[in-house]
Amino acid sequence: MISLFYPFPLNGKRPRDYGIKIGILETGPNNTITDVKGVKVGHYTLIKGDNIRTGVTAILPHAGNIFQEKVPAAIYAANGFGKLTGYTQVEELGNIETPIILTNTLSVPIAADALIDYIFSFEENKDVRSVNPVVGETNDGFLNDIRGRHIKKEHTLEAIKNASPGPVAEGCVGAGTGTVCLGFKGGIGTASRVIPQSLGGYTVGVLVQTNFGGILEIAGVPVGVELNEYYLKKELNPPPKTPDGSCMMVVMTDAPLDARNLKRLAKRAILGMAKTGGIMASGSGDYVIAVSTNESLRIPHKSPPLLEMKVLHNDAMTPLFLAVNEAVEEAILNSLFTAVTMEGVGGRRIEALPIDRVMEIFKKFRQR
């Protein structure tokens, strides 16, 4: 999962380990995107010398040949300052046919090329002449020598090969290795929610790549202001940090949703980002990719003219809206809590969220 020498310790503690609970719904067993049956996640982390801090994260909606068994999908571009490859075909046809790859901005083309190789590697795809690779990104150029374009095709293929169910590594790993979030070290975060059985018992899982700015809030507590680290600090009291950046959000659910309701679900994911203090700045590329893994909705590459599917009614969507809201909020916070201080290109340094200080702030606000 991790390449070369990894000089930065991984912090495994999440907000729940400190007694901070987000929302009212129950989590899945691992509180990860892989709580959705069949979903697998893999990372390739590339850290080398003092200037390479980057990587790749792969999310697979199921373990089979995704090109031959496509899944319903939708993409919501909340702020389109980004390079999300594959968007228009997903918008047009309402499905995806490859794993989802996250990486850095300038490595999108090479990752897309690797996805084509991956699809071509299946014998049953030997006659395939068109592939729509889905690759998202954030810009890790503050800590990473992004112009060096150090990600290669084999790194993307290794991330796919590493993909597995169960616990998911978070923080400074994979596509989150060099990212910065809300003034602190960001990274990969994940979370899940399960709605009550009486409402279907469906699971919603989320994985985020956090690299955006704003004013950090944790469970409603103005942590960013209390830590004196927030957007417009210079104008309000001086030095500033740019709020620009991006957040990639991948949503998986076993609920039987078609592309239209997946788009509705994707839109609600942005509410979770807002609850952490994200402001979707002008230079921020904020996208949500939403997928239904429900086996009854898989779309055969060679299918009959008529497909018969049962999908969830509009009126049954609201519990899922709450679930994705809570899961995105917690996934973003998990990315911050599990990340560690990192130095990178040009001697630049980004501090991890100071957890002890955060807990002191929580104690102060709880006593009010």
ZAROLUM-182484 format. One record per residue (C-alpha): x, y, z. Coordinates in Angstrom, 3 decimals. Layout:
<pts>
PT | xx | yy | zz
PT | X | Y | Z
...
</pts>
This chain:
<pts>
PT | xx | yy | zz
PT | 0.000 | 0.000 | 0.000
PT | 2.854 | 2.397 | 0.782
PT | 5.800 | 2.792 | -1.529
PT | 9.402 | 3.487 | -0.666
PT | 10.288 | 4.761 | 2.800
PT | 7.443 | 6.365 | 4.740
PT | 9.036 | 8.794 | 7.241
PT | 5.741 | 10.150 | 8.598
PT | 3.913 | 8.201 | 11.329
PT | 0.262 | 7.360 | 10.695
PT | -2.193 | 8.545 | 13.320
PT | -5.073 | 6.078 | 13.590
PT | -7.272 | 8.053 | 15.979
PT | -10.485 | 9.604 | 14.701
PT | -12.907 | 12.097 | 16.295
PT | -15.010 | 9.273 | 17.775
PT | -11.921 | 8.025 | 19.618
PT | -11.924 | 11.377 | 21.417
PT | -15.623 | 11.291 | 22.214
PT | -16.749 | 13.510 | 19.316
PT | -19.820 | 11.990 | 17.681
PT | -21.162 | 13.422 | 14.443
PT | -24.885 | 13.148 | 13.713
PT | -27.596 | 10.791 | 14.916
PT | -27.445 | 7.814 | 12.565
PT | -25.515 | 4.625 | 13.265
PT | -22.293 | 3.902 | 11.384
PT | -21.419 | 0.689 | 9.609
PT | -19.036 | -1.768 | 11.325
PT | -15.863 | 0.004 | 10.159
PT | -17.337 | 3.480 | 9.633
PT | -15.818 | 3.433 | 6.143
PT | -16.978 | 3.462 | 2.528
PT | -16.256 | -0.273 | 2.415
PT | -19.179 | -0.886 | 4.778
PT | -21.174 | -0.835 | 1.537
PT | -21.094 | -4.469 | 0.417
PT | -18.665 | -5.165 | -2.415
PT | -16.810 | -1.837 | -2.288
PT | -13.014 | -1.991 | -2.195
PT | -10.414 | 0.755 | -1.660
PT | -6.694 | 0.749 | -2.436
PT | -3.918 | 3.318 | -2.061
PT | -0.503 | 3.880 | -3.558
PT | 1.498 | 6.396 | -1.535
PT | 4.554 | 8.010 | -3.121
PT | 6.930 | 9.772 | -0.743
PT | 10.517 | 10.274 | -1.861
PT | 13.257 | 12.666 | -0.812
PT | 12.153 | 16.088 | 0.351
PT | 9.937 | 17.030 | -2.589
PT | 7.656 | 14.132 | -3.610
PT | 4.452 | 13.897 | -1.547
PT | 1.665 | 12.393 | -3.642
PT | -0.221 | 9.220 | -4.509
PT | -3.249 | 7.446 | -5.920
PT | -6.464 | 6.146 | -4.349
PT | -8.709 | 3.653 | -6.148
PT | -12.364 | 2.971 | -5.284
PT | -14.026 | -0.094 | -6.818
PT | -17.842 | -0.418 | -6.627
PT | -17.613 | -4.187 | -6.998
PT | -14.951 | -6.851 | -7.483
PT | -16.014 | -7.954 | -10.970
PT | -15.435 | -6.599 | -14.458
PT | -16.939 | -3.136 | -14.054
PT | -16.948 | -2.488 | -17.796
PT | -19.122 | -5.553 | -18.408
PT | -21.249 | -4.903 | -15.299
PT | -21.666 | -1.152 | -15.175
PT | -23.256 | 0.543 | -12.166
PT | -25.661 | 3.506 | -11.938
PT | -23.820 | 6.731 | -11.178
PT | -24.067 | 10.503 | -11.141
PT | -21.608 | 13.356 | -10.711
PT | -22.415 | 16.714 | -9.147
PT | -20.044 | 19.599 | -9.806
PT | -20.675 | 21.984 | -6.928
PT | -17.783 | 24.194 | -8.092
PT | -16.223 | 23.204 | -11.379
PT | -12.641 | 24.436 | -10.989
PT | -11.242 | 20.935 | -11.507
PT | -10.145 | 18.256 | -13.946
PT | -12.571 | 15.414 | -13.437
PT | -12.137 | 13.093 | -16.399
PT | -15.178 | 11.120 | -17.535
PT | -17.819 | 13.551 | -16.305
PT | -19.822 | 14.091 | -19.492
PT | -20.431 | 10.422 | -20.296
PT | -21.572 | 9.742 | -16.741
PT | -23.905 | 12.725 | -17.042
PT | -25.243 | 11.471 | -20.365
PT | -25.608 | 7.729 | -19.704
PT | -25.975 | 7.603 | -15.926
PT | -23.404 | 4.894 | -15.233
PT | -19.701 | 4.243 | -14.725
PT | -17.648 | 1.457 | -16.289
PT | -14.261 | 1.732 | -14.539
PT | -12.960 | 2.033 | -10.998
PT | -12.860 | 5.591 | -9.656
PT | -9.340 | 6.995 | -9.311
PT | -8.252 | 9.997 | -7.233
PT | -4.795 | 11.559 | -7.629
PT | -3.120 | 14.962 | -8.065
PT | -4.139 | 17.493 | -10.707
PT | -1.342 | 16.931 | -13.218
PT | -1.506 | 13.129 | -12.930
PT | -5.106 | 12.819 | -14.175
PT | -4.104 | 11.952 | -17.780
PT | -1.662 | 9.213 | -16.760
PT | -4.178 | 7.742 | -14.313
PT | -6.853 | 7.717 | -17.030
PT | -4.433 | 5.936 | -19.371
PT | -3.770 | 3.340 | -16.664
PT | -7.510 | 2.763 | -16.233
PT | -7.785 | 1.993 | -19.949
PT | -4.977 | -0.546 | -19.547
PT | -6.831 | -2.053 | -16.598
PT | -10.062 | -2.448 | -18.572
PT | -8.158 | -3.921 | -21.534
PT | -6.563 | -6.497 | -19.207
PT | -9.836 | -8.465 | -18.964
PT | -10.173 | -11.175 | -21.613
PT | -13.890 | -10.496 | -22.045
PT | -13.014 | -6.877 | -22.936
PT | -10.786 | -7.865 | -25.875
PT | -13.089 | -6.207 | -28.403
PT | -13.603 | -2.967 | -26.437
PT | -12.895 | 0.163 | -28.488
PT | -14.087 | 2.883 | -26.101
PT | -13.536 | 3.344 | -22.346
PT | -14.724 | 6.188 | -20.118
PT | -12.170 | 6.399 | -17.273
PT | -13.334 | 8.337 | -14.209
PT | -10.472 | 10.219 | -12.521
PT | -10.753 | 13.032 | -9.973
PT | -8.065 | 15.205 | -8.459
PT | -6.961 | 17.860 | -6.045
PT | -3.840 | 19.999 | -6.341
PT | -1.143 | 18.876 | -3.872
PT | 1.430 | 21.321 | -5.261
PT | 2.048 | 23.092 | -1.946
PT | 3.865 | 20.050 | -0.518
PT | 4.503 | 18.023 | -3.664
PT | 6.697 | 18.657 | -6.721
PT | 3.558 | 18.464 | -8.852
PT | 5.294 | 19.649 | -12.041
PT | 7.584 | 16.615 | -11.822
PT | 4.575 | 14.393 | -12.592
PT | 5.983 | 11.522 | -10.569
PT | 2.858 | 9.354 | -10.683
PT | 3.207 | 6.629 | -13.316
PT | 0.695 | 4.191 | -14.816
PT | 2.017 | 1.365 | -12.670
PT | 1.202 | 3.359 | -9.510
PT | -2.463 | 3.596 | -10.499
PT | -2.556 | -0.101 | -11.345
PT | -0.936 | -0.884 | -8.000
PT | -3.599 | 1.119 | -6.164
PT | -6.273 | -0.940 | -7.930
PT | -4.387 | -4.150 | -7.120
PT | -4.154 | -3.081 | -3.456
PT | -7.918 | -2.496 | -3.224
PT | -9.625 | -4.504 | -0.497
PT | -12.746 | -4.454 | 1.669
PT | -12.617 | -3.763 | 5.404
PT | -10.697 | -0.976 | 7.178
PT | -9.374 | 1.897 | 5.032
PT | -6.127 | 3.771 | 5.731
PT | -6.754 | 7.502 | 6.261
PT | -4.788 | 10.707 | 6.540
PT | -1.525 | 11.146 | 4.606
PT | -1.987 | 8.197 | 2.265
PT | -2.765 | 7.680 | -1.414
PT | -4.278 | 10.700 | -3.120
PT | -4.314 | 12.545 | 0.216
PT | -0.574 | 12.339 | 0.838
PT | 0.218 | 15.967 | 0.009
PT | -3.088 | 17.753 | 0.566
PT | -3.972 | 20.667 | 2.872
PT | -7.397 | 21.207 | 4.445
PT | -8.807 | 24.218 | 6.281
PT | -5.289 | 25.422 | 7.154
PT | -4.060 | 22.072 | 8.463
PT | -2.758 | 18.829 | 6.976
PT | -5.572 | 17.139 | 5.061
PT | -5.743 | 13.773 | 3.393
PT | -8.029 | 10.816 | 2.829
PT | -11.035 | 10.366 | 5.114
PT | -13.937 | 7.954 | 5.091
PT | -17.150 | 7.265 | 7.004
PT | -20.493 | 5.490 | 6.689
PT | -24.078 | 5.623 | 7.876
PT | -26.816 | 2.971 | 8.078
PT | -30.434 | 4.105 | 7.981
PT | -32.999 | 2.264 | 10.165
PT | -34.380 | -1.059 | 8.921
PT | -37.866 | 0.401 | 8.920
PT | -36.654 | 2.843 | 6.241
PT | -34.828 | 0.232 | 4.196
PT | -31.683 | -0.436 | 6.246
PT | -29.476 | 0.891 | 3.443
PT | -25.829 | 1.875 | 3.912
PT | -24.211 | 5.054 | 2.601
PT | -20.410 | 5.136 | 2.510
PT | -18.196 | 8.120 | 1.718
PT | -14.519 | 8.656 | 0.913
PT | -13.057 | 12.161 | 0.604
PT | -9.807 | 13.688 | -0.624
PT | -9.600 | 16.962 | 1.321
PT | -7.655 | 19.924 | -0.023
PT | -9.904 | 22.943 | 0.554
PT | -10.092 | 26.079 | 2.643
PT | -12.529 | 27.928 | 4.862
PT | -13.118 | 28.260 | 8.595
PT | -12.888 | 24.953 | 10.426
PT | -15.859 | 23.882 | 12.528
PT | -16.118 | 20.577 | 14.378
PT | -19.583 | 19.554 | 15.553
PT | -20.576 | 23.234 | 15.552
PT | -17.567 | 24.403 | 17.588
PT | -15.603 | 27.251 | 15.867
PT | -12.260 | 25.482 | 16.135
PT | -10.596 | 27.417 | 13.302
PT | -11.305 | 30.768 | 14.911
PT | -10.207 | 29.530 | 18.337
PT | -6.959 | 28.226 | 16.816
PT | -6.479 | 31.547 | 14.960
PT | -6.262 | 29.721 | 11.625
PT | -8.945 | 30.709 | 9.138
PT | -9.752 | 32.406 | 5.814
PT | -9.716 | 36.247 | 5.811
PT | -7.659 | 36.316 | 8.997
PT | -5.369 | 38.959 | 7.473
PT | -8.281 | 41.205 | 6.552
PT | -9.987 | 40.722 | 9.882
PT | -6.836 | 40.593 | 11.973
PT | -3.499 | 39.601 | 10.367
PT | -1.290 | 36.363 | 7.753
PT | -3.741 | 34.837 | 5.372
PT | -4.093 | 31.336 | 4.035
PT | -5.710 | 30.870 | 0.645
PT | -9.109 | 29.149 | 0.753
PT | -8.563 | 27.735 | -2.728
PT | -8.176 | 23.997 | -3.235
PT | -10.609 | 21.188 | -3.851
PT | -12.584 | 18.394 | -2.261
PT | -13.341 | 15.142 | -4.051
PT | -16.215 | 13.191 | -2.500
PT | -17.049 | 9.628 | -3.535
PT | -20.387 | 8.242 | -2.316
PT | -21.359 | 4.569 | -2.503
PT | -24.697 | 3.123 | -1.440
PT | -26.451 | -0.224 | -1.666
PT | -29.799 | 1.563 | -1.985
PT | -31.442 | 0.902 | -5.375
PT | -31.044 | 4.374 | -6.869
PT | -31.077 | 5.384 | -10.501
PT | -28.832 | 8.143 | -11.847
PT | -31.423 | 10.850 | -11.214
PT | -31.718 | 10.135 | -7.500
PT | -27.973 | 9.561 | -7.250
PT | -27.549 | 13.134 | -8.520
PT | -29.950 | 14.301 | -5.809
PT | -27.938 | 12.362 | -3.224
PT | -24.672 | 13.843 | -4.518
PT | -25.994 | 17.382 | -4.123
PT | -26.688 | 16.787 | -0.422
PT | -23.098 | 15.687 | 0.166
PT | -22.060 | 19.335 | -0.140
PT | -24.004 | 20.096 | 3.049
PT | -21.577 | 17.899 | 4.967
PT | -18.631 | 19.815 | 3.552
PT | -20.276 | 23.097 | 4.552
PT | -20.730 | 21.873 | 8.121
PT | -16.948 | 21.537 | 8.478
PT | -16.449 | 25.163 | 7.396
PT | -15.726 | 24.681 | 3.699
PT | -16.713 | 27.689 | 1.588
PT | -16.177 | 26.429 | -2.012
PT | -13.829 | 29.250 | -2.951
PT | -13.506 | 30.439 | -6.546
PT | -10.466 | 28.244 | -7.210
PT | -11.866 | 25.174 | -5.485
PT | -12.936 | 22.135 | -7.510
PT | -15.614 | 20.413 | -5.439
PT | -17.166 | 17.299 | -6.957
PT | -19.304 | 14.426 | -5.749
PT | -19.356 | 11.064 | -7.521
PT | -22.310 | 8.954 | -6.358
PT | -22.772 | 5.275 | -7.214
PT | -25.367 | 2.611 | -6.436
PT | -23.796 | -0.805 | -5.888
PT | -27.165 | -2.567 | -5.669
PT | -26.676 | -5.802 | -7.629
PT | -30.166 | -5.691 | -9.143
PT | -29.267 | -2.446 | -10.926
PT | -26.071 | -3.538 | -12.638
PT | -26.155 | -2.738 | -16.333
PT | -24.735 | -5.431 | -18.653
PT | -22.487 | -4.045 | -21.375
PT | -24.434 | -6.151 | -23.867
PT | -28.004 | -5.883 | -22.699
PT | -31.448 | -6.407 | -24.185
PT | -33.341 | -3.336 | -25.405
PT | -35.526 | -3.303 | -22.292
PT | -34.165 | -3.317 | -18.747
PT | -36.449 | -3.989 | -15.818
PT | -35.357 | -2.332 | -12.571
PT | -36.930 | -1.449 | -9.263
PT | -35.660 | 1.805 | -7.836
PT | -36.350 | 3.755 | -4.677
PT | -39.256 | 6.208 | -4.722
PT | -38.459 | 9.909 | -4.395
PT | -40.268 | 10.068 | -1.063
PT | -37.899 | 7.454 | 0.403
PT | -34.782 | 9.556 | -0.282
PT | -34.732 | 11.887 | 2.719
PT | -33.116 | 9.423 | 5.169
PT | -30.355 | 8.860 | 2.620
PT | -29.887 | 12.630 | 2.322
PT | -29.277 | 12.790 | 6.071
PT | -26.926 | 9.814 | 5.862
PT | -24.704 | 11.334 | 3.185
PT | -24.674 | 14.695 | 4.986
PT | -23.421 | 13.099 | 8.208
PT | -20.973 | 10.736 | 6.490
PT | -19.284 | 13.484 | 4.459
PT | -18.933 | 15.705 | 7.525
PT | -17.352 | 12.909 | 9.536
PT | -15.136 | 11.712 | 6.663
PT | -13.662 | 15.206 | 6.300
PT | -12.995 | 15.413 | 10.029
PT | -11.463 | 11.929 | 9.953
PT | -9.044 | 13.120 | 7.254
PT | -7.919 | 15.952 | 9.525
PT | -7.668 | 13.951 | 12.737
PT | -5.666 | 11.113 | 11.158
PT | -3.269 | 13.307 | 9.172
PT | 0.161 | 14.208 | 10.539
PT | 2.489 | 17.195 | 10.188
PT | 4.381 | 17.060 | 6.895
PT | 7.242 | 18.889 | 5.230
PT | 7.582 | 18.924 | 1.470
PT | 8.909 | 20.701 | -1.591
PT | 10.826 | 23.914 | -0.921
PT | 10.915 | 23.170 | 2.813
PT | 7.229 | 24.005 | 3.148
PT | 5.557 | 22.610 | 6.219
PT | 1.913 | 22.023 | 7.107
PT | 1.025 | 21.277 | 10.703
PT | -1.427 | 18.587 | 11.649
PT | -4.564 | 19.586 | 13.497
PT | -3.456 | 20.070 | 17.144
PT | -5.746 | 17.501 | 18.726
PT | -4.912 | 18.349 | 22.365
PT | -5.735 | 21.995 | 21.739
PT | -8.945 | 21.014 | 19.909
PT | -10.085 | 18.992 | 22.895
PT | -9.370 | 21.932 | 25.209
PT | -11.573 | 24.094 | 22.982
PT | -14.336 | 21.475 | 23.096
PT | -14.135 | 21.357 | 26.874
PT | -14.424 | 25.137 | 27.068
PT | -17.481 | 25.279 | 24.796
PT | -19.204 | 22.377 | 26.538
PT | -18.924 | 24.174 | 29.847
PT | -20.764 | 27.223 | 28.531
</pts>
